[in-house]
Amino acid sequence: MTKIEYNSNNSGGSWWLTDKDWLRLEKAGWQVKWGHPYFCRVRFHIYDDVNKPDVLCADSHECQGHYAPALDTEQRFLKAAATSAVRYGLSLAEAKAEFAKLTKQDPEAEGCNCCGQPHEFYERGI
């Protein structure tokens, strides 16, 4: 089985995916890492509400994402509720095609010349 990792980049000073894009990806089977890794308690203490999970990572590199922040709150990183996702069971080409269909984005977009590509995909064997 393959694992496709997707990371977004704030290319050109704004995020290319909307909240609705992230929700569409999640509905299609992508594991959206809401707030990952920017909301990890290793870096920020944001879980003061007893109704939210009390999660503490030993290392932010091990963080698998936490509580999905409400999309209408300020609990975002530069206004993004998510910045990465994982898709299992598809090849890299299939995952990019699905991503393009769901988000109407070009997975190969160049972005701006100072910030780099807005979308990065990595294929990992598991």
Residue pairs with C-beta under 8 A, 6 or more apart in sequence:
1 88
1 89
1 126
2 88
2 89
2 90
2 91
2 92
2 123
2 124
2 125
2 126
3 86
3 87
3 88
3 123
3 124
3 125
3 126
4 86
4 87
4 88
4 90
4 92
4 95
4 121
4 122
4 123
4 124
5 84
5 85
5 86
5 121
5 122
5 124
6 30
6 84
6 85
6 86
6 87
6 95
6 99
6 119
6 120
6 121
7 83
7 84
7 119
7 120
7 122
8 15
8 16
8 17
8 80
8 82
8 83
8 84
8 118
8 119
8 120
9 111
9 115
9 116
9 117
9 118
9 119
9 120
10 78
10 80
10 115
11 111
11 112
11 115
11 116
11 117
11 118
12 111
12 112
12 115
12 118
13 112
13 115
15 78
15 79
15 80
15 83
16 105
16 109
16 111
16 118
16 119
17 82
17 103
17 105
19 71
19 81
21 102
21 103
21 105
22 32
22 34
22 81
22 82
22 85
24 102
24 103
25 32
25 85
25 99
25 102
25 103
26 32
26 85
28 98
28 102
29 87
29 88
29 89
30 85
30 86
30 87
31 65
31 85
31 86
31 87
31 88
32 65
32 68
32 82
32 84
32 85
33 64
33 65
33 82
33 83
33 84
33 85
33 86
34 65
34 66
34 67
34 68
34 69
34 81
34 82
35 65
35 66
35 67
35 68
35 69
35 75
35 76
35 77
35 81
35 82
36 63
36 64
36 65
36 66
36 82
36 83
36 84
37 43
37 60
37 61
37 63
37 65
38 44
38 77
38 83
39 46
39 66
39 67
39 69
39 75
39 77
40 57
40 60
40 63
40 66
41 47
41 55
41 56
41 57
41 66
42 56
42 57
42 58
42 59
42 60
42 63
43 60
46 75
47 53
47 54
47 55
47 66
47 67
52 67
53 66
53 67
55 66
55 67
57 63
68 81
68 82
69 75
69 76
69 81
71 81
75 81
77 83
87 95
87 98
88 126
90 98
91 123
92 121
92 123
95 121
96 107
96 108
96 121
99 105
99 107
99 119
99 121
100 106
100 107
105 118
105 119
106 119
107 119
107 121
108 117
108 119
109 117
109 118
109 119
110 117
111 117
111 118
